[in-house]
């Protein structure tokens, strides 16, 4: 009996210990939850705080403020991208990483006096011919025409017609030559290799059918006799004065103010390629239809002479055959005095020995391994220099930068699109066009393979090594930079119609609306596993008078639990949200660089605002939250400097409907 009682006591003690252990475990879990919500401090959090898994919230709530922005990021889950990143967006910039804004980029018809064409014929090629005297002449092709825009002429003029319709031209300026003359060389891989002097005059009087004297502003640059073209008509002249050409008889009427150009000169014996590049006074030509794998090069300082003897002697022309990697040469580019030749699956460098032999040295960047290597490029126009390297797009949709890496003495191909890989993979790059402009790379492609033109532009900021949200709303045929008014400006040819446009620094897309948005990552405020509520949301930024910003809060994935939306209009009658001042300037000081030109109040009309979105904000439990800023309309201008969530822990800790038995 005593033994039985002793056994019963032992069993009771064992049960008591077990109960004590279970109670201790529950106490530990409860304290852990309190510790997580106790947070970093009782005051304010930050973007860094919100990204730390062990961080959390003070019991009375805590502010999490975001004021640094890290760009467009689509590869990682929206919860896992960097603080300040945006997984969703279009037509918005992060500027210096300090603010979000509508892109400061729009476009207008060029020239402004032109009449918009409705002809469905895309601009297939563009080039700026930069002459020795500094004159810039923009050139372009569409249908069967090659056109030019001279600074002294008010419109695009036809330089030559009758080309193969829709053929893609390549251009290269060759101003260091035996003639000491400015030339632009070009070809379309069908018609003869050609060049043009860029000599242009302007009619100072109307020309009628039968006229024998053509009056212009200046004939200085033209030879004593030759052929001129105006109003799509070529006419030979037998003599000239300082301001006239003498012709047999005009066969066309042409108005005063129209351009008169020296005609194109052709070289039928030269290679008919459409990829041209000048290096060390030589002209390199590829894209020849009958020999797509061959790189032809001219004699030194003579871009018309591609001949060579056997054996070849120094300074003659020549050719380099590149059968490795399969397929033809896609394009060429220069960097650090080295020429790079791109195929779809191979990149080679080309230099010449600096001695009496003058021999080409050809080396692959990476040896072709015969295993479907994809270190190459998809199109000529997508290869461009900028940002201390060469940018190109590979057949597997990677955007690469070919440049030297610190402590490495040879060029490295570095993928810069990895952080937006799903976006880059979805774009059709087959006719892509790119340009380096004001520290950014603009790379256009088709949103789908069914798109008729490059309707999406990805924007890479080389200073920040970050991506802005894609630019939508344009159809890019080709892009060029030109200086007509003492300033370098960016232009593009439409990919659908026969129109040229100039980019501007305001979000006004000709007569069309610009739709822009920026959506933050999914914020869990350091506690992805615990419920919380929101009792206030703060926004600070700038807004112009004509602008309305839509602000949306999305609780849980894409607003699954709740979506709040409000429109903030700059013209609201209650102006207490905006801080309007003429600026404090006690003695009239104007320190250079103090105000932000291009986006400051004096130029754009944007004024500071602050708002709290807390009125009638229903407290709903959630796990994660996102904010989206958006606008739609003409010239909508706004900036977001910072925004903040005031988050309060949910006492229940978690949604008990989500409990499962762990067997």
C-alpha positions as CSV (number, residue, x, y, z in Angstrom):
1,X,0.0,0.0,0.0
2,X,2.8,2.4,0.8
3,X,4.5,1.5,-2.4
4,X,1.3,2.2,-4.4
5,X,1.1,5.6,-2.6
6,X,4.7,6.5,-3.5
7,X,4.0,5.6,-7.1
8,X,1.0,7.9,-7.2
9,X,3.1,10.8,-5.8
10,X,5.7,10.3,-8.4
11,X,3.1,10.3,-11.2
12,X,1.6,13.5,-9.8
13,X,5.0,15.2,-9.7
14,X,5.8,14.2,-13.2
15,X,2.5,15.7,-14.4
16,X,3.2,18.9,-12.4
17,X,6.6,19.2,-14.0
18,X,5.1,18.7,-17.5
19,X,2.4,21.3,-16.8
20,X,5.1,23.8,-15.6
21,X,7.1,23.2,-18.7
22,X,4.1,23.8,-21.0
23,X,3.2,27.0,-19.0
24,X,6.8,28.2,-19.3
25,X,6.8,27.5,-23.1
26,X,3.6,29.6,-23.5
27,X,5.0,32.3,-21.3
28,X,8.2,32.4,-23.5
29,X,6.1,32.6,-26.7
30,X,4.0,35.4,-25.2
31,X,7.1,37.3,-24.1
32,X,8.7,36.8,-27.5
33,X,5.6,38.3,-29.2
34,X,5.8,41.3,-26.9
35,X,9.5,41.6,-27.6
36,X,8.9,41.6,-31.3
37,X,6.2,44.3,-31.0
38,X,8.2,46.2,-28.4
39,X,10.3,47.2,-31.4
40,X,13.3,49.2,-32.0
41,X,12.1,52.1,-29.8
42,X,8.9,53.8,-28.8
43,X,9.3,56.5,-31.3
44,X,10.0,56.3,-35.1
45,X,11.1,53.5,-37.4
46,X,12.7,53.8,-40.8
47,X,13.0,52.0,-44.0
48,X,16.0,50.1,-42.6
49,X,14.0,49.2,-39.4
50,X,11.2,47.9,-41.5
51,X,13.5,45.6,-43.4
52,X,15.0,43.9,-40.3
53,X,13.3,40.6,-39.5
54,X,13.7,41.0,-35.7
55,X,12.4,44.6,-35.7
56,X,8.9,45.4,-34.7
57,X,6.5,47.8,-33.2
58,X,6.0,49.7,-30.0
59,X,2.8,48.8,-28.2
60,X,1.4,52.3,-28.7
61,X,2.3,52.3,-32.4
62,X,5.3,53.4,-34.4
63,X,6.1,55.6,-37.4
64,X,8.0,54.0,-40.3
65,X,9.2,56.7,-42.7
66,X,10.6,56.1,-46.2
67,X,12.7,58.8,-47.8
68,X,15.3,56.9,-49.9
69,X,14.4,55.1,-53.1
70,X,16.3,52.3,-54.8
71,X,14.6,51.9,-58.1
72,X,12.6,49.5,-60.1
73,X,13.0,45.8,-59.0
74,X,11.0,42.9,-60.4
75,X,13.0,39.8,-59.9
76,X,12.5,39.3,-56.2
77,X,9.2,38.9,-54.3
78,X,7.6,42.3,-53.6
79,X,8.3,41.7,-49.9
80,X,12.0,40.9,-50.5
81,X,13.2,43.7,-52.7
82,X,15.4,46.5,-51.2
83,X,13.8,49.1,-49.0
84,X,12.6,52.0,-51.1
85,X,12.3,49.8,-54.2
86,X,9.2,49.6,-56.4
87,X,8.1,46.3,-58.0
88,X,5.4,48.1,-60.0
89,X,5.6,51.4,-61.9
90,X,5.7,53.2,-65.2
91,X,6.7,56.7,-66.3
92,X,8.3,57.6,-62.9
93,X,11.8,58.4,-61.9
94,X,13.7,58.2,-58.5
95,X,15.9,61.1,-59.5
96,X,19.0,61.0,-57.1
97,X,17.3,58.3,-55.0
98,X,15.9,61.1,-52.9
99,X,12.4,61.4,-54.3
100,X,9.8,59.9,-56.6
101,X,8.5,61.9,-59.5
102,X,6.7,61.7,-62.9
103,X,9.4,61.3,-65.5
104,X,10.9,64.7,-66.5
105,X,10.7,63.6,-70.1
106,X,8.1,64.3,-72.7
107,X,8.1,65.0,-76.5
108,X,7.0,67.4,-79.1
109,X,6.8,67.4,-82.9
110,X,10.1,68.3,-84.6
111,X,10.4,70.8,-86.1
112,X,7.7,72.6,-84.2
113,X,6.4,74.2,-87.4
114,X,5.9,70.8,-89.1
115,X,2.5,69.4,-89.9
116,X,2.0,66.0,-88.2
117,X,2.0,63.2,-90.8
118,X,-0.6,60.5,-90.7
119,X,1.3,58.3,-93.2
120,X,1.9,54.8,-91.8
121,X,5.6,54.5,-92.7
122,X,8.0,54.2,-89.7
123,X,11.3,56.0,-89.3
124,X,13.8,53.2,-89.7
125,X,17.1,55.0,-89.2
126,X,18.4,58.2,-87.7
127,X,21.9,59.8,-87.5
128,X,23.4,63.2,-86.7
129,X,26.1,64.3,-89.1
130,X,28.5,66.4,-87.2
131,X,30.6,68.4,-89.6
132,X,34.1,69.7,-89.0
133,X,32.8,73.3,-88.5
134,X,30.4,72.1,-85.7
135,X,27.3,72.1,-87.9
136,X,24.8,69.4,-87.0
137,X,22.6,67.9,-89.7
138,X,20.0,65.3,-88.7
139,X,19.4,62.5,-91.2
140,X,16.7,59.8,-91.3
141,X,15.1,57.2,-93.5
142,X,11.6,56.1,-94.1
143,X,9.9,54.3,-97.0
144,X,12.2,54.7,-100.0
145,X,13.6,58.1,-98.9
146,X,16.6,59.5,-97.2
147,X,15.9,62.9,-95.6
148,X,17.9,65.6,-93.7
149,X,17.2,68.5,-91.4
150,X,19.7,71.4,-91.6
151,X,19.7,74.1,-88.9
152,X,19.0,76.8,-91.5
153,X,16.1,74.9,-93.1
154,X,12.7,74.9,-91.4
155,X,11.7,71.3,-92.4
156,X,13.1,67.9,-93.3
157,X,14.1,67.8,-96.9
158,X,14.5,64.7,-99.1
159,X,18.1,64.1,-100.0
160,X,17.6,61.0,-102.1
161,X,14.7,58.7,-102.9
162,X,14.3,55.4,-104.8
163,X,15.9,53.3,-102.1
164,X,14.6,49.8,-101.2
165,X,11.5,50.6,-99.1
166,X,12.0,50.1,-95.3
167,X,15.7,49.2,-95.6
168,X,17.7,50.0,-92.5
169,X,20.6,52.4,-93.0
170,X,23.9,52.6,-91.1
171,X,25.9,55.9,-90.9
172,X,29.3,57.0,-89.9
173,X,31.1,60.4,-90.1
174,X,34.5,60.4,-91.6
175,X,36.0,63.9,-91.2
176,X,39.7,63.0,-90.9
177,X,40.6,62.1,-94.5
178,X,42.9,62.9,-97.4
179,X,40.3,65.5,-98.8
180,X,40.2,67.4,-95.5
181,X,36.4,67.5,-96.0
182,X,33.4,66.5,-93.9
183,X,31.7,63.4,-95.1
184,X,29.0,61.2,-93.8
185,X,29.0,57.6,-95.3
186,X,26.0,55.4,-95.3
187,X,24.6,52.2,-96.7
188,X,21.5,50.0,-96.5
189,X,23.0,46.6,-97.6
190,X,21.1,46.9,-100.9
191,X,22.0,50.0,-102.8
192,X,25.5,51.3,-103.3
193,X,27.7,52.5,-100.5
194,X,27.4,56.3,-100.5
195,X,28.6,59.5,-99.0
196,X,27.4,63.1,-98.7
197,X,29.2,66.4,-97.9
198,X,26.4,68.0,-96.0
199,X,26.6,71.1,-98.2
200,X,23.3,72.9,-97.9
201,X,22.0,76.3,-99.0
202,X,18.6,77.9,-98.6
203,X,16.4,79.2,-101.4
204,X,15.9,83.0,-101.1
205,X,13.4,83.2,-103.9
206,X,10.7,81.0,-105.4
207,X,11.8,78.7,-108.2
208,X,9.3,78.1,-111.1
209,X,9.3,75.5,-113.8
210,X,11.7,76.8,-116.5
211,X,13.8,78.9,-114.1
212,X,17.5,79.0,-115.1
213,X,18.9,80.8,-112.0
214,X,18.5,79.4,-108.5
215,X,18.9,82.1,-105.9
216,X,20.2,80.9,-102.5
217,X,21.8,82.4,-99.4
218,X,25.3,81.1,-99.9
219,X,27.1,78.8,-102.3
220,X,30.6,78.9,-100.7
221,X,30.8,75.2,-99.8
222,X,29.6,73.9,-103.2
223,X,32.1,73.0,-106.0
224,X,32.2,75.2,-109.1
225,X,30.0,72.8,-111.1
226,X,28.0,69.8,-110.0
227,X,24.5,68.6,-109.2
228,X,22.1,70.0,-106.6
229,X,18.8,68.6,-105.3
230,X,15.7,70.6,-104.1
231,X,12.0,69.7,-103.8
232,X,12.9,66.0,-104.6
233,X,14.5,66.9,-107.9
234,X,18.1,66.6,-109.0
235,X,19.4,69.3,-111.4
236,X,22.9,69.9,-112.7
237,X,24.4,73.4,-112.5
238,X,27.1,74.7,-114.9
239,X,28.2,77.7,-112.9
240,X,27.7,79.5,-109.6
241,X,28.1,82.9,-108.0
242,X,28.2,83.7,-104.3
243,X,24.4,83.4,-104.2
244,X,23.2,81.7,-107.4
245,X,23.4,78.5,-109.3
246,X,23.0,78.4,-113.1
247,X,21.0,75.5,-114.4
248,X,19.5,74.6,-117.8
249,X,15.9,74.8,-116.7
250,X,14.0,73.8,-113.5
251,X,11.5,71.0,-113.9
252,X,9.8,71.7,-110.6
253,X,8.3,74.6,-108.6
254,X,9.9,75.2,-105.2
255,X,9.2,77.8,-102.6
256,X,11.6,80.2,-101.0
257,X,13.0,78.9,-97.7
258,X,13.4,75.3,-98.9
259,X,16.7,73.5,-98.7
260,X,19.2,73.0,-101.6
261,X,21.7,70.3,-101.1
262,X,24.7,68.8,-102.9
263,X,23.7,65.4,-104.2
264,X,24.8,62.0,-102.8
265,X,27.9,60.4,-104.3
266,X,28.0,56.6,-104.7
267,X,30.7,54.0,-104.8
268,X,29.4,50.8,-106.4
269,X,32.7,48.9,-106.0
270,X,32.7,49.3,-102.2
271,X,31.1,46.8,-99.9
272,X,27.3,47.3,-99.6
273,X,26.8,47.0,-95.9
274,X,24.5,48.7,-93.4
275,X,26.7,48.6,-90.3
276,X,29.5,51.3,-90.4
277,X,32.0,52.5,-87.9
278,X,35.1,54.7,-88.0
279,X,38.2,53.8,-86.0
280,X,41.7,55.3,-86.4
281,X,40.6,57.0,-89.7
282,X,39.6,53.7,-91.2
283,X,36.0,52.9,-92.2
284,X,34.7,49.5,-91.1
285,X,31.7,48.0,-92.9
286,X,29.7,44.9,-92.1
287,X,26.2,43.6,-92.8
288,X,27.0,42.9,-96.5
289,X,24.2,40.6,-97.7
290,X,26.6,38.4,-99.7
291,X,29.1,38.0,-96.9
292,X,27.5,38.6,-93.5
293,X,30.4,37.1,-91.5
294,X,33.0,39.4,-93.0
295,X,34.3,42.7,-91.7
296,X,35.6,45.0,-94.4
297,X,37.9,47.9,-93.6
298,X,39.2,50.8,-95.8
299,X,42.7,52.2,-96.3
300,X,43.9,54.7,-93.7
301,X,42.2,58.2,-94.1
302,X,40.3,57.1,-97.2
303,X,36.9,55.6,-96.6
304,X,36.3,55.0,-100.3
305,X,39.2,52.6,-100.9
306,X,38.7,49.0,-99.6
307,X,41.2,47.5,-102.1
308,X,44.3,45.5,-101.1
309,X,47.1,43.6,-102.8
310,X,48.3,40.1,-102.2
311,X,50.1,40.1,-99.9
312,X,48.5,43.1,-98.3
313,X,50.7,46.0,-97.4
314,X,50.5,48.5,-94.5
315,X,47.8,51.1,-94.6
316,X,45.8,49.3,-97.3
317,X,42.2,48.2,-96.9
318,X,41.3,44.5,-96.1
319,X,38.8,42.1,-94.7
320,X,38.5,39.9,-91.6
321,X,36.4,36.8,-91.8
322,X,34.6,35.7,-88.6
323,X,32.9,32.4,-89.1
324,X,33.0,31.4,-85.4
325,X,29.8,31.5,-83.4
326,X,27.6,31.1,-86.5
327,X,25.5,33.7,-88.3
328,X,26.4,37.2,-89.4
329,X,28.0,40.2,-87.7
330,X,25.3,42.0,-85.7
331,X,27.0,45.2,-84.9
332,X,30.2,47.1,-83.8
333,X,31.1,49.6,-81.1
334,X,34.2,51.4,-79.8
335,X,35.5,51.7,-76.3
336,X,38.9,52.8,-75.0
337,X,40.4,52.8,-78.5
338,X,39.3,49.2,-79.1
339,X,36.7,48.1,-81.6
340,X,34.4,45.3,-80.6
341,X,32.5,43.2,-83.2
342,X,29.3,41.5,-82.0
343,X,27.7,38.4,-83.3
344,X,24.7,36.7,-81.6
345,X,27.0,34.3,-79.7
346,X,30.4,35.9,-79.8
347,X,32.2,39.2,-79.2
348,X,35.6,39.9,-80.6
349,X,38.0,42.8,-80.2
350,X,39.8,44.2,-83.2
351,X,43.0,46.3,-83.1
352,X,45.9,46.9,-85.4
353,X,49.6,46.5,-84.7
354,X,51.3,49.9,-84.4
355,X,54.2,49.1,-86.7
356,X,55.1,48.9,-90.3
357,X,53.1,45.7,-90.8
358,X,49.8,47.3,-89.8
359,X,48.2,43.9,-89.1
360,X,44.8,43.3,-87.6
361,X,44.7,41.6,-84.1
362,X,41.4,39.8,-83.5
363,X,40.7,38.3,-80.1
364,X,37.5,36.8,-78.7
365,X,36.3,38.3,-75.4
366,X,35.4,34.8,-74.3
367,X,36.5,31.7,-76.3
368,X,33.6,30.2,-78.2
369,X,32.9,26.9,-76.4
370,X,30.5,25.3,-78.9
371,X,27.9,25.0,-76.1
372,X,25.3,27.6,-77.2
373,X,27.2,30.4,-75.6
374,X,25.0,33.5,-75.6
375,X,27.5,36.3,-75.0
376,X,26.6,38.3,-78.0
377,X,24.0,40.9,-79.2
378,X,20.6,40.7,-80.8
379,X,20.6,43.9,-82.9
380,X,22.9,46.7,-84.1
381,X,20.9,49.6,-82.8
382,X,20.8,48.2,-79.3
383,X,24.6,48.4,-79.0
384,X,25.8,51.7,-77.8
385,X,28.6,53.2,-75.8
386,X,28.1,55.0,-72.5
387,X,28.6,54.8,-68.7
388,X,32.3,53.8,-69.1
389,X,31.5,50.8,-71.3
390,X,29.3,49.4,-74.0
391,X,25.7,48.4,-73.5
392,X,24.2,45.5,-75.4
393,X,21.4,43.0,-75.2
394,X,22.1,39.2,-75.5
395,X,19.9,36.6,-77.2
396,X,18.7,35.4,-73.8
397,X,17.4,38.9,-73.0
398,X,20.1,40.1,-70.6
399,X,21.1,43.7,-70.8
400,X,24.9,43.8,-70.4
401,X,27.6,46.3,-69.8
402,X,31.0,45.5,-71.3
403,X,33.5,47.5,-69.3
404,X,36.6,47.2,-67.2
405,X,36.2,46.2,-63.6
406,X,38.5,47.6,-60.9
407,X,41.6,45.4,-60.5
408,X,40.8,43.4,-63.7
409,X,42.9,44.3,-66.7
410,X,40.5,43.2,-69.4
411,X,36.8,44.0,-70.2
412,X,34.1,42.1,-68.4
413,X,30.5,41.6,-69.5
414,X,28.4,42.4,-66.5
415,X,24.6,41.9,-66.5
416,X,22.9,45.0,-65.3
417,X,19.3,43.8,-65.9
418,X,19.3,40.9,-63.4
419,X,17.3,42.8,-60.8
420,X,14.5,43.3,-63.4
421,X,14.9,39.9,-65.1
422,X,11.2,39.1,-65.5
423,X,10.7,42.5,-67.2
424,X,13.6,42.1,-69.5
425,X,12.5,38.6,-70.4
426,X,9.0,39.7,-71.4
427,X,10.3,42.3,-73.9
428,X,10.9,41.5,-77.6
429,X,14.4,43.0,-78.3
430,X,14.6,42.0,-81.9
431,X,14.4,45.6,-83.2
432,X,15.7,47.3,-80.0
433,X,17.2,50.8,-80.1
434,X,19.4,52.3,-77.3
435,X,21.1,55.6,-76.5
436,X,23.2,57.0,-73.6
437,X,21.8,60.4,-72.6
438,X,22.6,62.5,-69.4
439,X,24.0,59.6,-67.4
440,X,21.2,57.3,-68.3
441,X,20.8,54.5,-70.7
442,X,17.5,54.4,-72.7
443,X,16.8,51.0,-74.2
444,X,13.6,50.5,-76.2
445,X,11.9,47.3,-77.2
446,X,8.5,45.8,-77.9
447,X,6.2,45.0,-75.0
448,X,5.1,41.9,-76.9
449,X,6.2,40.2,-80.1
450,X,2.9,41.4,-81.7
451,X,3.7,45.1,-81.1
452,X,4.3,47.0,-84.3
453,X,7.0,49.3,-82.8
454,X,9.3,49.6,-79.8
455,X,6.7,50.8,-77.3
456,X,8.6,50.3,-74.0
457,X,11.8,52.1,-72.8
458,X,13.8,50.7,-69.9
459,X,15.9,53.4,-68.2
460,X,19.1,52.7,-66.3
461,X,20.8,55.3,-64.2
462,X,24.5,54.8,-64.3
463,X,25.2,57.1,-61.4
464,X,23.0,55.1,-59.0
465,X,23.3,51.7,-60.8
466,X,19.5,51.5,-60.5
467,X,16.6,51.3,-62.8
468,X,13.8,53.8,-63.2
469,X,10.3,52.6,-64.0
470,X,9.7,51.9,-67.7
471,X,8.7,54.6,-70.0
472,X,5.5,53.8,-71.9
473,X,3.5,55.8,-74.4
474,X,6.1,56.2,-77.2
475,X,6.8,54.3,-80.4
476,X,10.5,54.4,-81.1
477,X,11.9,53.8,-84.6
478,X,15.3,55.2,-83.9
479,X,17.0,57.8,-81.6
480,X,19.6,60.5,-82.1
481,X,21.3,63.3,-80.2
482,X,21.8,66.6,-82.0
483,X,22.8,70.2,-81.3
484,X,20.8,72.8,-83.2
485,X,20.5,75.6,-80.7
486,X,23.8,75.4,-78.7
487,X,22.6,72.6,-76.6
488,X,22.7,68.8,-77.0
489,X,19.1,67.5,-77.2
490,X,17.5,64.1,-77.7
491,X,15.3,63.2,-80.7
492,X,13.5,60.2,-82.0
493,X,11.8,59.0,-85.1
494,X,8.4,57.5,-84.8
495,X,8.2,53.8,-85.2
496,X,4.7,53.9,-86.8
497,X,4.3,57.2,-88.7
498,X,6.6,59.5,-90.7
499,X,7.2,61.9,-87.8
500,X,10.2,63.1,-85.9
501,X,10.0,64.3,-82.3
502,X,12.2,66.2,-79.8
503,X,12.3,65.1,-76.2
504,X,11.4,67.8,-73.6
505,X,12.0,68.1,-69.9
506,X,8.3,68.0,-68.8
507,X,5.9,65.0,-68.8
508,X,3.9,66.3,-71.8
509,X,3.6,63.7,-74.6
510,X,2.6,66.0,-77.5
511,X,-1.2,66.2,-77.2
512,X,-1.5,62.9,-75.3
513,X,-2.0,62.1,-71.6
514,X,0.9,60.6,-69.6
515,X,-0.2,57.9,-67.2
516,X,2.3,57.4,-64.3
517,X,2.5,55.3,-61.2
518,X,4.9,54.1,-58.5
519,X,4.1,51.3,-56.1
520,X,6.3,50.5,-53.1
521,X,7.4,47.1,-52.0
522,X,5.2,45.1,-49.5
523,X,6.1,46.4,-46.1
524,X,5.8,44.0,-43.1
525,X,7.4,46.4,-40.6
526,X,9.7,43.9,-39.3
527,X,7.0,41.4,-38.3
528,X,5.7,39.5,-41.4
529,X,4.1,36.8,-39.1
530,X,2.1,39.2,-37.0
531,X,-1.0,41.3,-37.6
532,X,-1.0,45.0,-37.3
533,X,-3.3,48.0,-38.0
534,X,-2.7,51.4,-39.6
535,X,-4.1,54.5,-37.9
536,X,-2.3,57.2,-40.0
537,X,-0.4,57.7,-43.2
538,X,1.8,60.7,-44.0
539,X,2.9,62.1,-47.4
540,X,5.3,65.0,-48.1
541,X,6.3,66.3,-51.5
542,X,5.7,68.8,-54.2
543,X,2.8,69.4,-56.6
544,X,2.0,71.7,-59.5
545,X,-1.2,73.6,-59.8
546,X,-2.6,71.5,-62.7
547,X,-1.9,68.2,-61.0
548,X,-4.0,65.5,-59.2
549,X,-2.2,62.7,-57.4
550,X,-4.0,59.5,-56.6
551,X,-2.8,57.9,-53.4
552,X,-3.7,54.3,-52.7
553,X,-3.0,52.1,-49.7
554,X,-3.1,48.3,-50.4
555,X,-3.4,46.0,-47.4
556,X,-1.9,42.6,-48.0
557,X,-1.2,41.3,-51.5
558,X,-2.4,43.9,-54.1
559,X,-5.1,45.1,-51.7
560,X,-6.5,41.6,-51.0
561,X,-7.7,42.7,-47.5
562,X,-8.5,46.3,-48.1
563,X,-7.7,49.1,-50.6
564,X,-7.9,52.8,-49.7
565,X,-7.7,55.5,-52.4
566,X,-7.9,59.3,-52.4
567,X,-7.2,62.0,-54.9
568,X,-5.1,65.0,-53.8
569,X,-5.7,68.0,-56.1
570,X,-3.4,71.0,-56.0
571,X,-6.3,73.2,-56.7
572,X,-8.4,72.1,-53.7
573,X,-10.1,75.0,-52.0
574,X,-8.5,74.0,-48.7
575,X,-4.9,75.2,-49.3
576,X,-3.7,74.4,-45.8
577,X,-2.0,71.3,-47.2
578,X,0.4,73.4,-49.4
579,X,3.2,75.6,-48.1
580,X,3.4,78.5,-50.6
581,X,6.1,81.0,-50.1
582,X,8.1,83.4,-52.2
583,X,11.2,82.0,-50.5
584,X,13.3,83.6,-47.7
585,X,15.9,85.9,-49.1
586,X,16.9,88.6,-46.7
587,X,19.3,90.6,-48.8
588,X,18.5,89.2,-52.3
589,X,21.2,86.5,-52.3
590,X,21.1,84.0,-55.1
591,X,23.7,81.3,-54.4
592,X,24.4,79.3,-57.5
593,X,23.1,75.8,-57.3
594,X,20.9,76.4,-54.3
595,X,17.6,75.8,-56.1
596,X,17.0,72.7,-58.1
597,X,16.7,73.9,-61.7
598,X,14.2,72.0,-63.8
599,X,12.1,70.9,-60.8
600,X,12.1,73.9,-58.5
601,X,9.2,76.1,-57.6
602,X,10.2,79.0,-59.8
603,X,10.3,77.0,-63.0
604,X,7.8,74.2,-62.7
605,X,5.4,75.8,-60.3
606,X,5.5,72.9,-57.9
607,X,4.8,73.7,-54.2
608,X,5.5,71.8,-51.0
609,X,2.7,69.9,-49.5
610,X,2.1,67.8,-46.4
611,X,-0.9,65.6,-45.7
612,X,-2.0,63.0,-43.1
613,X,-4.5,60.4,-44.3
614,X,-6.1,59.4,-41.1
615,X,-9.6,60.8,-41.2
616,X,-12.2,58.0,-41.2
617,X,-9.4,55.4,-41.6
618,X,-11.0,52.2,-40.6
619,X,-8.6,50.1,-38.6
620,X,-8.4,46.7,-40.4
621,X,-5.9,44.0,-39.4
622,X,-3.2,43.2,-42.1
623,X,0.1,41.5,-42.5
624,X,1.7,43.7,-45.2
625,X,1.0,47.1,-46.8
626,X,1.9,49.0,-50.0
627,X,1.4,52.5,-51.2
628,X,0.9,53.7,-54.7
629,X,1.2,57.2,-56.2
630,X,-0.3,57.7,-59.6
631,X,-1.5,60.4,-62.0
632,X,-2.9,60.7,-65.5
633,X,-3.2,63.7,-67.7
634,X,-1.2,66.3,-69.6
635,X,1.9,67.8,-67.8
636,X,1.0,66.3,-64.4
637,X,4.0,67.2,-62.2
638,X,4.6,65.9,-58.7
639,X,7.3,64.7,-56.4
640,X,7.2,62.5,-53.3
641,X,10.0,63.3,-50.9
642,X,8.9,60.9,-48.2
643,X,6.0,58.9,-46.9
644,X,5.3,57.2,-43.6
645,X,3.0,54.6,-42.0
646,X,1.9,54.8,-38.3
647,X,1.5,51.1,-37.5
648,X,-0.1,49.7,-34.3
649,X,0.3,46.0,-33.2
650,X,-2.8,43.9,-33.3
651,X,-3.4,42.5,-29.8
652,X,-4.4,39.1,-31.1
653,X,-1.0,38.8,-32.8
654,X,-2.1,36.6,-35.7
655,X,-5.2,35.4,-37.6
656,X,-6.4,32.2,-35.7
657,X,-8.2,31.1,-38.8
658,X,-4.8,30.3,-40.3
659,X,-4.0,27.7,-37.6
660,X,-3.3,24.1,-38.7
661,X,-2.6,20.9,-36.8
662,X,1.1,20.1,-37.1
663,X,1.1,16.3,-37.1
